[in-house]
């Protein structure tokens, strides 16, 4: 997984705590995505529970795909996409979970200091957020689907693959 994103226009950031079961789904999907061939201008970063450190990653890219567990009141495993503006303004999804400084707060802070890459957030409804170093069976079985969804969002024009999920746009 890349740590240097110099010269990369598109950045994928997987966020979450892999020691808290499904809270680590963003990191898991990012690692799976990084293991595949990607366009030269795409870097994948393990954002972990970075909190404010995410701000420094955001300022390095023109386009960002941020992947995280999000409590949205959906069926466990359901994925939804949001614009960064929606999340920063309050999308109704709770992204903060076990992160010290949540995704919504980081995106709002980034906007307030003029760091405004085009941000898409892929939120995945967790099944379990407990102390365990692996995803629930529900989410683990769907990681390949989330990777394909992420790949579709990274494609020119952000085309999404045809599989059940819900998209929320401004």
Order of alpha helices (4+ residues) and beta strands (2+ residues): beta-alpha-beta-alpha-beta-beta-alpha-alpha-beta-alpha-alpha-beta
